Amino acid sequence: MATTTGFYKDNEGTLIDKDTEATLDYLISWSQWLPSGDTISTSSWSIESISGDSDPLASTDTGSTDTTTSVTLSGGTSGNLYKVYNTITTLGGLTDRRYFRVKILARSM
């Protein structure tokens, strides 16, 4: 089922479709997880290929706020599936990691 964010869920978790030619920003809100008064201190992104290996999915960390992190994704090979991980550390010293999957599609006009 699609949502207004473009993310949807299946039996493996959160997933989004991305065109091979698209360069798009993706944002994770940590606000419901963060303890009251704590904020994001550092954020890092990494990508793991789940299927396929010819053209990697590229990422550029586009920063963070006190409660959100964002990344720009580009490239990828049609049919490939990737896990995009975000690891944060808070000012209070807590660390956590979340991921979403990206399915690459070549959309026709």
C-alpha positions in Angstrom: 0.0 0.0 0.0 1.5 3.4 -1.0 1.5 6.3 1.3 2.0 10.0 0.7 5.7 9.7 1.6 6.3 7.1 -1.1 7.4 4.6 1.4 5.4 1.4 1.9 5.7 -1.7 4.0 5.9 -5.4 3.1 6.7 -8.4 5.2 10.4 -7.3 5.4 9.8 -3.7 6.5 9.9 -0.3 4.9 10.5 0.0 1.1 10.5 2.7 -1.5 10.7 2.5 -5.3 13.3 4.7 -7.1 13.8 5.2 -10.8 17.3 4.5 -12.2 17.6 8.2 -13.3 16.2 9.8 -10.2 18.3 11.7 -7.7 16.1 12.2 -4.6 16.3 13.2 -0.9 15.1 10.8 1.8 14.5 11.9 5.4 14.2 9.9 8.6 12.5 11.5 11.6 13.9 10.3 14.9 11.5 12.5 17.0 9.4 9.6 18.4 12.5 7.6 19.4 14.5 10.4 21.0 14.2 10.8 24.8 12.8 14.1 25.9 15.4 16.9 25.6 18.0 14.7 23.7 19.0 15.6 20.1 21.0 14.1 17.3 24.7 14.7 17.5 26.1 12.7 14.6 24.6 10.8 11.7 26.1 8.5 9.1 24.7 6.6 6.1 25.8 3.3 4.5 24.3 1.1 1.7 24.2 -2.7 1.4 23.4 -4.4 -1.9 20.7 -7.1 -1.3 20.5 -8.2 -4.9 22.5 -7.3 -8.0 25.8 -5.7 -8.2 26.4 -3.9 -11.5 25.7 -0.2 -10.7 25.8 0.8 -7.0 23.4 3.1 -5.4 25.2 6.3 -4.5 24.5 8.3 -1.4 25.4 11.8 -0.1 24.7 12.8 3.5 22.6 15.9 3.3 22.7 16.7 7.0 20.6 16.5 10.1 18.6 18.6 12.5 17.9 18.0 16.1 15.4 15.3 15.3 15.8 14.3 11.6 18.5 13.0 9.2 18.5 13.1 5.4 20.4 11.5 2.5 20.4 12.0 -1.3 20.3 8.8 -3.3 21.2 8.4 -7.0 22.0 5.7 -9.5 21.3 2.0 -9.1 20.5 -0.8 -11.5 16.9 -1.7 -12.5 15.8 -4.7 -10.6 18.4 -4.3 -7.8 17.4 -4.0 -4.1 19.5 -2.1 -1.5 19.3 -1.5 2.2 20.1 2.1 3.2 21.2 2.4 6.8 21.3 5.5 9.0 23.2 5.4 12.3 22.9 8.2 14.8 24.4 9.1 18.1 22.7 11.6 20.4 24.1 14.3 22.6 23.1 12.1 25.5 25.4 9.2 24.2 22.7 6.9 22.8 23.3 5.1 19.5 20.8 3.5 17.2 20.5 2.4 13.5 17.5 2.2 11.2 17.2 1.2 7.6 14.8 1.2 4.7 15.1 -0.7 1.4 15.2 0.8 -2.0 14.0 -1.1 -5.1 15.4 0.3 -8.4 13.0 0.5 -11.3 13.4 1.9 -14.8 10.2 3.8 -15.3 9.1 4.2 -18.9 7.6 7.5 -20.1 
